[in-house]
Amino acid sequence: MVKGGCHLDGCEFPDAKGDQCDGCGKLVDALMLKDPKCTTCGATPIKKQSEHMFINLTKIQPALEEWVTAAKVKGKWS
């Protein structure tokens, strides 16, 4: 998690989270926080490019249910 000072006008809350400021109650952008720090290691976070995969579970549900049922019988899924 990232914490830092709220960047929104009129709010000086110093401990805003990377997604919401508890001082003003508004959603914030982690990249806009003042002096952002990682709550785990204290390092300044850096912006990185990443790729995401989204799986349409409704579309694969029948095949997934079949696989889970078979895996339970074979002892490979609890």
Z-matrix of the N, CA and C atoms (Angstrom, degrees):
N
C 1 1.436
C 2 1.525 1 108.18
N 3 1.307 2 115.27 1 149.84
C 4 1.456 3 121.85 2 178.78
C 5 1.523 4 108.71 3 -112.46
N 6 1.325 5 116.38 4 137.97
C 7 1.463 6 121.82 5 175.16
C 8 1.517 7 108.55 6 -131.80
N 9 1.333 8 115.17 7 152.68
C 10 1.463 9 121.02 8 178.24
C 11 1.511 10 109.10 9 -176.68
N 12 1.317 11 116.14 10 -173.85
C 13 1.455 12 120.99 11 179.62
C 14 1.516 13 111.58 12 -76.07
N 15 1.325 14 116.49 13 140.18
C 16 1.459 15 121.54 14 178.94
C 17 1.526 16 109.13 15 -64.65
N 18 1.309 17 116.53 16 134.63
C 19 1.463 18 122.11 17 -177.59
C 20 1.533 19 112.96 18 -95.69
N 21 1.316 20 117.57 19 -2.45
C 22 1.463 21 120.80 20 -175.44
C 23 1.523 22 111.64 21 -77.89
N 24 1.332 23 116.02 22 143.50
C 25 1.464 24 121.93 23 -179.63
C 26 1.521 25 111.30 24 -56.96
N 27 1.326 26 115.75 25 132.57
C 28 1.453 27 121.29 26 176.50
C 29 1.513 28 114.55 27 86.09
N 30 1.319 29 117.79 28 -5.75
C 31 1.462 30 120.73 29 179.79
C 32 1.521 31 108.78 30 -115.63
N 33 1.283 32 116.23 31 125.67
C 34 1.464 33 121.45 32 179.30
C 35 1.528 34 111.47 33 -113.57
N 36 1.337 35 117.40 34 19.65
C 37 1.467 36 120.84 35 -176.80
C 38 1.529 37 109.23 36 -61.46
N 39 1.334 38 118.16 37 123.03
C 40 1.469 39 121.29 38 -173.77
C 41 1.532 40 114.85 39 -84.44
N 42 1.329 41 118.29 40 -8.77
C 43 1.466 42 120.48 41 -171.00
C 44 1.530 43 111.70 42 -124.67
N 45 1.329 44 117.50 43 42.98
C 46 1.463 45 121.39 44 -179.94
C 47 1.526 46 109.96 45 -72.44
N 48 1.312 47 115.76 46 144.12
C 49 1.463 48 120.83 47 176.71
C 50 1.519 49 108.58 48 -81.74
N 51 1.310 50 116.69 49 167.07
C 52 1.459 51 121.56 50 -177.40
C 53 1.505 52 115.06 51 -68.01
N 54 1.320 53 118.69 52 -5.75
C 55 1.464 54 120.38 53 -179.81
C 56 1.529 55 112.79 54 -126.71
N 57 1.337 56 117.13 55 -20.52
C 58 1.468 57 120.50 56 -176.07
C 59 1.524 58 109.94 57 -154.41
N 60 1.314 59 114.99 58 144.50
C 61 1.465 60 120.27 59 175.84
C 62 1.520 61 108.68 60 -99.40
N 63 1.312 62 116.69 61 122.07
C 64 1.464 63 120.76 62 177.95
C 65 1.524 64 111.25 63 -75.85
N 66 1.326 65 118.01 64 -13.62
C 67 1.460 66 121.33 65 178.59
C 68 1.520 67 112.07 66 -76.35
N 69 1.350 68 116.43 67 -48.32
C 70 1.469 69 119.26 68 -178.25
C 71 1.524 70 112.34 69 -107.73
N 72 1.346 71 117.11 70 -9.48
C 73 1.455 72 121.51 71 176.36
C 74 1.518 73 114.43 72 79.10
N 75 1.322 74 118.01 73 8.07
C 76 1.462 75 120.65 74 -177.27
C 77 1.527 76 111.25 75 -97.35
N 78 1.330 77 114.89 76 157.80
C 79 1.455 78 120.50 77 174.72
C 80 1.522 79 108.70 78 -73.48
N 81 1.312 80 116.58 79 140.32
C 82 1.464 81 121.02 80 -179.52
C 83 1.526 82 109.80 81 -127.88
N 84 1.306 83 114.76 82 162.08
C 85 1.458 84 122.22 83 176.81
C 86 1.526 85 107.52 84 -98.49
N 87 1.314 86 117.39 85 121.53
C 88 1.471 87 121.40 86 -176.62
C 89 1.525 88 111.84 87 -56.91
N 90 1.329 89 116.98 88 -30.98
C 91 1.458 90 120.21 89 -179.02
C 92 1.527 91 112.42 90 -73.05
N 93 1.327 92 117.24 91 -14.73
C 94 1.459 93 121.39 92 -177.78
C 95 1.531 94 113.17 93 -99.18
N 96 1.333 95 118.23 94 -6.37
C 97 1.464 96 120.85 95 -178.93
C 98 1.527 97 111.31 96 -59.75
N 99 1.322 98 116.08 97 147.46
C 100 1.464 99 121.18 98 175.68
C 101 1.524 100 108.34 99 -80.68
N 102 1.311 101 117.05 100 127.68
C 103 1.470 102 123.83 101 179.26
C 104 1.527 103 111.72 102 49.64
N 105 1.351 104 117.86 103 59.08
C 106 1.470 105 120.57 104 -179.16
C 107 1.526 106 112.63 105 -67.33
N 108 1.311 107 116.26 106 143.51
C 109 1.468 108 122.18 107 178.97
C 110 1.524 109 109.73 108 -139.52
N 111 1.315 110 116.31 109 145.70
C 112 1.456 111 122.74 110 173.74
C 113 1.528 112 107.75 111 -73.41
N 114 1.331 113 117.33 112 131.71
C 115 1.462 114 119.82 113 -178.73
C 116 1.524 115 112.08 114 -75.09
N 117 1.321 116 117.84 115 -15.04
C 118 1.464 117 121.01 116 179.50
C 119 1.523 118 112.05 117 -85.23
N 120 1.343 119 116.21 118 -51.02
C 121 1.468 120 119.11 119 -173.76
C 122 1.521 121 114.17 120 -115.44
N 123 1.334 122 117.76 121 -9.58
C 124 1.461 123 120.91 122 179.23
C 125 1.518 124 114.99 123 82.62
N 126 1.327 125 117.55 124 0.54
C 127 1.462 126 120.92 125 -179.12
C 128 1.529 127 111.17 126 -75.74
N 129 1.323 128 115.47 127 157.12
C 130 1.459 129 120.87 128 174.57
C 131 1.525 130 108.03 129 -79.26
N 132 1.329 131 118.21 130 122.37
C 133 1.456 132 120.57 131 -178.45
C 134 1.524 133 111.77 132 -66.91
N 135 1.327 134 115.53 133 151.82
C 136 1.455 135 121.07 134 175.87
C 137 1.523 136 108.89 135 -121.19
N 138 1.316 137 116.19 136 148.22
C 139 1.453 138 121.68 137 -179.98
C 140 1.526 139 108.68 138 -78.81
N 141 1.334 140 116.57 139 131.99
C 142 1.458 141 121.89 140 179.41
C 143 1.522 142 109.53 141 -130.69
N 144 1.298 143 115.74 142 149.73
C 145 1.457 144 121.85 143 174.57
C 146 1.530 145 107.79 144 -80.45
N 147 1.323 146 117.21 145 140.55
C 148 1.464 147 119.82 146 177.52
C 149 1.523 148 109.19 147 -145.20
N 150 1.305 149 114.65 148 158.69
C 151 1.455 150 120.78 149 176.48
C 152 1.512 151 108.53 150 -113.86
N 153 1.315 152 116.62 151 145.90
C 154 1.456 153 121.92 152 -179.16
C 155 1.518 154 109.38 153 -126.22
N 156 1.319 155 114.99 154 147.30
C 157 1.453 156 120.76 155 175.95
C 158 1.525 157 107.63 156 -118.57
N 159 1.306 158 115.65 157 130.38
C 160 1.447 159 121.24 158 178.41
C 161 1.519 160 108.03 159 -113.87
N 162 1.320 161 116.67 160 130.77
C 163 1.458 162 121.79 161 -177.67
C 164 1.522 163 108.64 162 -109.01
N 165 1.315 164 115.50 163 126.87
C 166 1.460 165 121.49 164 177.59
C 167 1.531 166 107.23 165 -80.43
N 168 1.326 167 116.81 166 91.30
C 169 1.468 168 121.39 167 -174.62
C 170 1.522 169 112.77 168 -63.31
N 171 1.324 170 117.22 169 -32.40
C 172 1.472 171 118.85 170 179.64
C 173 1.522 172 110.34 171 -64.57
N 174 1.302 173 115.76 172 -35.26
C 175 1.466 174 120.34 173 -178.07
C 176 1.534 175 111.72 174 -69.80
N 177 1.334 176 117.03 175 -34.92
C 178 1.470 177 119.79 176 -177.51
C 179 1.523 178 113.35 177 -101.35
N 180 1.330 179 117.38 178 4.43
C 181 1.465 180 121.15 179 -175.28
C 182 1.528 181 113.88 180 -53.38
N 183 1.338 182 120.46 181 -48.46
C 184 1.469 183 119.03 182 -179.06
C 185 1.530 184 112.81 183 -58.78
N 186 1.312 185 117.32 184 -45.36
C 187 1.468 186 120.69 185 179.98
C 188 1.520 187 110.77 186 -66.38
N 189 1.323 188 117.35 187 -38.40
C 190 1.459 189 121.43 188 179.51
C 191 1.527 190 111.35 189 -66.13
N 192 1.333 191 116.77 190 -43.56
C 193 1.466 192 120.26 191 177.97
C 194 1.526 193 110.74 192 -62.01
N 195 1.317 194 116.82 193 -40.12
C 196 1.464 195 121.02 194 178.36
C 197 1.528 196 110.44 195 -63.09
N 198 1.328 197 116.89 196 -43.45
C 199 1.458 198 120.91 197 -179.41
C 200 1.532 199 111.00 198 -65.39
N 201 1.353 200 118.03 199 -43.53
C 202 1.462 201 121.55 200 -179.61
C 203 1.521 202 110.29 201 -63.56
N 204 1.331 203 117.22 202 -42.31
C 205 1.468 204 121.16 203 178.98
C 206 1.522 205 110.55 204 -61.47
N 207 1.308 206 117.30 205 -44.62
C 208 1.468 207 121.09 206 179.27
C 209 1.531 208 110.69 207 -67.42
N 210 1.318 209 118.02 208 -41.17
C 211 1.459 210 121.73 209 -178.63
C 212 1.526 211 110.75 210 -65.86
N 213 1.353 212 118.44 211 -34.46
C 214 1.462 213 120.91 212 177.80
C 215 1.520 214 110.34 213 -62.28
N 216 1.324 215 115.86 214 -42.50
C 217 1.464 216 120.93 215 -178.22
C 218 1.530 217 110.24 216 -66.32
N 219 1.310 218 116.51 217 -39.06
C 220 1.481 219 121.25 218 -178.50
C 221 1.521 220 111.79 219 -79.57
N 222 1.333 221 117.61 220 -5.10
C 223 1.470 222 120.85 221 178.55
C 224 1.511 223 114.03 222 79.81
N 225 1.308 224 118.05 223 17.52
C 226 1.459 225 120.29 224 -179.27
C 227 1.527 226 112.37 225 -103.65
N 228 1.305 227 117.06 226 6.12
C 229 1.467 228 121.53 227 179.02
C 230 1.516 229 107.90 228 -151.56
N 231 1.308 230 117.26 229 129.42
C 232 1.464 231 118.82 230 -179.32
C 233 1.495 232 111.45 231 -97.10
